[in-house]
């Protein structure tokens, strides 16, 4: 069976960095995500850095989920094992499409670069 050619559809993406220490000047992961999205032909519709406060993070997710100009939210940071790492808890109520296997693949690929620290993601 042949591969079905589909036209490229650029997405409007919001990039959220969850951090108590990052600023726009040193948000290297946010910068990398933005650069890769633009290189791939997508539009960065919004970008924000929010301290790891559950209410503020949920408010930011809700704002972007409710925004018809945003198709996808990519979050970086806040996935460690400390009490301050709140990405899963903050995003859980807003996830409307799970990607089975993505986490396993991500951790598999990350293991070669960062070893067992990949378990935090």
N, C-alpha and C positions, 0 to 999 in steps of 0.2 A: 504494500500500500504506500503510495507516494505522500510526500509532505505537502500539506495544503498551504499555499501562499496566502498570507493575510496582510492587509495594509497596516503599516505602522500607525499606531494611535498614541500620540504624546499625551502624557498624564500631567495633571496639575498636582504637584506633590508639596506637602508641608513637612519640614524637617524640624524635629524637636530634640534638643539636647537636654537631658536631665542631669544636672550637676550643681553641686554647691560651690565648685571651684572654677568652672570654665566661664570665660567671657568671650565676646565676639573676636577678641584679639588672639585667644589661645584655644579656640574650639576646633582642634585639628580634625576630629572625627566628623563634625558637622560640615567643615570645609570640604573634606574628602567626599562625603555623601553628595553635597551640592554639586561639586565638580563632576562627579560620575553621572549624576542625573542629567546635567546639562549636556555632557558629552554624548550621552545616549539619546538626546533629543527631547527630553522632558523639560517641563517648566517648573521651577521652584516658586510656588505660589506664596509660600510663607515660610519663615524660619524664626525659631525662638529658642532661647535658653531659659529653662525654668528650674529654680532650686527644688530640691527633693522634698517637697511638701505635698502630701497626698491630695489635699483639697485644691491647691493651685494646679497640680498636674491634671487632675480630673477636669477642672474647669477649662484648661487649655485643650485637652482632648475633645471635650464636648463642643467647644467653640468651633474647632476645625471639623468635627464630624457633622455639625449643623450647617457648615458653610458649603453652599452648592458649587463654589469655585475650587473646591479641593476634592480630588479624587482619592488620594492615598496619603497616609501619614506614616512617615518613617521616624522612629525614635531611636536615639542612641544614648547609652549611659544608663546608670541606675539598675544594672542587672546583677550586681554582686550579691554577696551573702550577708551583708550587714543590715541592720534595721533601717538605715537611711536609703537603701537601694529599693526603690518603689515602683519601677517600671511595670512589672507584671500586675501588681495590685491596681495601679492607676489606669492601666489600659484595658484590663479584663472586661469591664462592662461595655466597652466600645468596639470590641472585635466582632465583626460580622461575617468574616470569612477566614476560617482556619486553613492552613496549608500543611496538610499531613506530610511528615517526613522532612520539612524544611529545617526544623531545629536540629534533627539528627545530622543532616547533611552539613549544616553550618558548623556544628561542633566538630564533625569529622574533618572538615577542611581547616578549621581553626587549630585543631590539635597539633598539626605539623608546625605551626608557627608559635603557639603560646603554651603548648603542653596541657597539663591538667587544669590550668586556669580557665580553659574553655568551658568547664562544667558550670561556671558562674553565669554563662550566657544562655 
